[in-house]
Amino acid sequence: MNLLHVDLLSLRLLLLVVDTRNLTQAARLANMSLSAASKRLAELERQTECALLERLPRGVELTAAGRGIAEHARHILDGVNRMACDANDFAAGVRGHVRLTANTSAVIQFLPQDLAHYLASNPHVRIGMDEALSDDIVQALLHGTADIGIFADNVAAEGIHKRCYRRDQLVLLVPSGHALAGHRRIRLAQALDYEFVALNQGSSLLRRVSEAALADGKLLKVRIQVSSFDGICRMIEAGLGIGVLPLASVRAELLGQQLQAIVLEDPWALRTLYVGVAEQASLSPEATRLFEYLGSLDGGDQPLMAV
């Protein structure tokens, strides 16, 4: 078996067959005749020494081998697309790429403005950013799939060189008219008899609030879990519970009307976000400059914010 001569167009055709389950439609989308498409797929089967398709009266079905080869084809074409994007960037004068992974709190509250300011002075740097859970960010740094990571202060980060990036204030978010809505400041213990809307399992924020509840001798009553801060706001607005969020993540137009944000006075509610790298010495010059920049933005201890 020699796969060095497999061409990209045949792999793309195979993926079109996966998507359409119809060889005629796949050929049309690939801008080739049905006979040419059939010939290409037959050649791909010869090269892989596997039957990839089962012809049916109404369309085609992939064999087990076909599904496996199609998955490899998808990865190959994704890599080619990334290579083409990189080549275009370099041709346009981009001097380096930086892989940045950050948690939701950083993405929503701080990074848009911080990166806009940085890129205004460094227009020839391309930043590829992923959003992930804090624990996964640390693992991405350790495994070398990210150059720089931004994560919460309550995750284990052994082996990571980290600096303070930003600090945020956690607040208790309640719907207007809730029994707690008249408070300006509160401790979490005063709210633990109510049901909460929270992020999904694995988030550092849910862990933080759950551990704080346990420290007060109670379990957090989680009624609904969602995957985004905006989802939490919408659920609270609908009266399905209360929740804990960073203040800057709540859209300003919601505060004072549909929702009330009450400052949490607990010490753990003033949170630090870290920016970290696995091996600073191995970073590219572009990644080093971005790490230094993000690590210089911490404003130190902040007082509780009025709401």
N, C-alpha and C positions, 0 to 999 in steps of 0.2 A: 504494500500500500504506500503510495507516494502522493501526499496531499499538497506538495509545493506548487502544483500547477492549478489548484482550485482557484477560480477567479471570483472576484467580489460580486460581479453581476449575478452569478449563479446563486451565491449565498443570499443576495437580496431577493431573488426570485423565490427561493425556498421560504423566506420569511413572509413574502406576500401570499404564498400558498397557505402558510400557517394562519394568517389574518383572514383570508377570504374563504378558505376551504373549497376553493374552486379554481381550477387551473386556467380556465378561460379568462376569468376576471383578473387573476394574477398576471397573466400574459399581457392583458390590456394595460394594467397599471405599470407594468415594466416596459411598455412601448415596444413589444415584440409580437410576432405572430405566434399562434398556438403551437404550430409545428416547431418553431425555433425554441419556444419555452420547453416543450416536451423533450427536445433533443438535449437541451442544457441540463435538465433534471436527470435524464438518463445517463449523461456523462458524469454528473455528480455522484450518482449511485455507483457507477463503475469505479470512480476514483476512491470512494469511501468503502467499496466492497460491501455495501449495505443496501437493502431495500428501504427506501425512505418514505414512499407513498403507496397507499393502497387505493387503486382506482375503484370507485363505486358508481352505481348508476346515476346518482345525483351528486357529483363532486368527487372530492378525494379526502382521504383520511391519512394522517401521518402514522407511521409505524412507531414503535418504541425507539428504534434507532433514529427515525426521522425527527422525533421530538428532541432527542439528545443532541443530534447534529445541529438542529435549529437553534438550540440554546447557545451552543458554541458560536454559531454564525452571528447571533445577536451581539455577543460580546466582541467578536472580531470587528463587526461593522461599527459598533459604538467606539471602539478604539481608533478605527480609521477616521471616524468623524472628529474625534478629539484631536487626532494628529493634524487633520485639515484645519481645524480651528486654530491650533497652535501655529501652524505654518502661516496662516493668514495674519495672525497677530505679529509674528516675527517680521513678516514682509511689511507690515504697517508700522514697524518701529518699536513694538513692544519688546522690552529687554528682559523681562522675567515674569514668572508666574508664582503666585503664593497661594497655597491651599489653606484656607481659614475655616475652622469649624467652631460654631458658637451655639450656646443654648438660647432658648426662646427669649428669655429675659433680656439678654444682650442684643439680640436681633431686633426686637421691638423697641427697646428703650434708647439704645445708645449708638449702635453701629451705623445706622444710616447716616447720621450727621458726622460721626467720627471718620468713617471711610470717605465720605464726600470731601471732607477737609483734607485728608491725607492724599487722595488721588488728585486733588487740584494742584498739589505741589509735586506729585509723582505720576504724571499722566502716562508714562510708558511702562507702568506696572499693571499686570492683569491679576485680579484677585478672584479666585474661585471659592465661593462660600457655600458651606452646607450648614443646615440647622440640625441639631441632635441633642439628645439628653446628656447631661453633664458627665455621667459615668462613661457613656459611649465616647465622649470627646477625649477623655483621658486615655482610653484604650486606643483611639485613633492616633493619638500622639505617640504612644508607646510602640504601636505597630507600624509607624511611618506612613500612614495614609493621610495624615494632616501635618502641615508644617507648624501651625499656630492654633491653639485652642483657647476658648473662653468658657469658663465653667464656674459653678457655684462653689462657695467656700466649705460646704459640708459634704464633699465627696473626697474619697481617698485619692491622693495624687502623688504617691511615692514614685520617685524617679523622674518627676517633672520639675523643671525650673520655672517658677512662677513669680509673677508680680501682681500687685493690686491693679486692677483695671478700672473698675467703677464700683460705687456703692449705691444700693437702692433701698428705699423704705417700703416695707410690706404694710399693707392696710387690710382691714376687714371690710369687705364690700357687701352691702346689704341693700335690698330694694327700698325705695322711698316708702315710708309708712310702716316699716318694720319696727318691732318693739325696741331694737337697739339703735334706730336711726338718729335719735337725739343726742347720742354720745359724740364727742369730738375726739376723745382718746379712750382706749379700752385695753384691757389685758385679754389674752385669748381665753383664759379660764372663764371669763364672764360670758363667753359665747358658745361654750362646748355643749350646752343642752340643746342647741339648734342643729338642724341638718345642714350639711355642707355640699357644695358643688366643688369638685376638685379636678386637677389634671389626672391623666391616666397613670397607672402604676409605672414606677421607674423614674419619675421626675424628682429632681432634688427638692423642689418646692413642697410636693406632697410629703416627702420623707421628713422635711423640716417641721411642717405643721403637725404631722402625726406624732413625731417624737416629742414635740412640745406638749401635745395633749397628754401623752403618756406620763410626762414629767409632772403634770398636774393631776395625775391619778385617774384619767378618763381616756376612753377611746374616741377617736374622731368619727363622728356619725356621717359617713359619706353616702349621700343619696344618689348622686349622679357623677360620673367621671367623663370628661371630654378631653380632646386633644389640643385645645388652644385656649389662650387667654380670652380671645373674643367669644369663644364658645361658653366659657365660664360666665362672662358678662351677660350674654343672652339668656342663659339659664337662670341667673339670679334675677335679671329684669323680669322674667316670667314668673317669679315667685317660687322657684323650685328649691331654694336654699340660699345660704350665704357662702362666702368664699374668701380666701386670702390671695391677694395679688400684689405685685409691685405697683405702686401708685402711678408711675409714669406709663404703665401698660394700659391703663383705662382711658378710653377716648374721652377727651375733655367735654364733649357735648352731652355725655351721659351723666356726668357728675352734677349733683344738685337738682336734677330733674327725675330721671328714672332710678338713679343709683346714688347711694351715699357711701363715701369712703371714710372710714374711721381709722385714725392712726393707731397701730398696735404699739403699746408701750413696752412690750417684752424686749429684753436685750437682743434676743435672736432675730427680731424683726428688722433690725438694721443690718443688711446683708452685704457681703463683699463678693464681687465677681473677680475672678483671677484670670489673667492671660498667661498662658504657659507654653513651653516648648519642651521637647524631649532632650535634644542635644543642641544647644545654642551654637556650638562650634561648627556643626555640620550644616547650619542654615545657609541658604544662598544670601548674597548681599541684600537682595530685595526683601526677603523674609526677615532678615536681621533688622533692617530699618523699620519695617512695619511693627515688629515685636517691640523694638525700643520706643516707637511712637505710642503704641497702645499702652505700654507699661508706664508711660509718663503722664497719663491723663487723670490718675486718681487724685481727688481733691482733699484727701484726708478725712478725718472724722466729721460727720455731718450731724447737725441737730435734727430732732424730730421735726418733720414738716407739718405745718398747719394745713388743714383741708377745709 
